[in-house]
């Protein structure tokens, strides 16, 4: 986000727990909602596995651009609006 998102970009967060995403100045963060449009959406796999979150709606309108991995396992996916 630091190197890609323009100042004022809207960031939808589909993460759990919420405090795990550091906030960068100049970006507009909010919880992800299917009814809103974002420049970027951040999804962590913990939210999918533990909370039963489905990223299907996100994948329709957003393209994955960055992955946070640990030993090749994807922990977080950052999506950009198509």
C-alpha positions, -999 to 999 in steps of 0.1 A, spaced: 0 0 0 28 23 9 43 23 -26 12 17 -48 -18 36 -33 -23 73 -40 -30 97 -12 -68 95 -5 -72 60 -18 -101 41 -3 -90 8 14 -115 -19 23 -104 -42 51 -116 -78 52 -93 -88 80 -94 -104 114 -83 -93 139 -87 -57 129 -56 -44 147 -33 -65 125 -33 -40 96 -10 -11 101 -26 22 90 -7 46 67 -13 83 68 -33 97 38 -53 65 31 -90 61 39 -96 28 57 -129 12 65 -144 -23 70 -151 -40 37 -188 -39 26 -202 -54 -6 -222 -21 -10 -191 1 -12 -164 6 -39 -128 7 -29 -95 14 -47 -79 -15 -28 -92 -44 -6 -70 -62 19 -81 -98 28 -63 -120 53 -67 -158 52 -73 -160 89 -106 -141 83 -115 -166 56 -106 -197 76 -116 -188 112 -145 -164 105 -160 -180 73 -155 -149 52 -160 -154 15 -139 -133 -9 -161 -143 -39 -176 -109 -43 -142 -92 -41 -128 -115 -68 -155 -103 -92 -144 -67 -92 -109 -67 -80 -76 -82 -91 -49 -95 -67 -18 -74 -69 2 -84 -39 6 -113 -15 21 -115 20 35 -150 24 52 -170 51 71 -201 38 51 -199 5 17 -199 23 -4 -168 15 -14 -149 46 -28 -117 31 -40 -107 -4 -42 -71 -16 -67 -66 -44 -70 -36 -67 -102 -24 -84 -103 -37 -120 
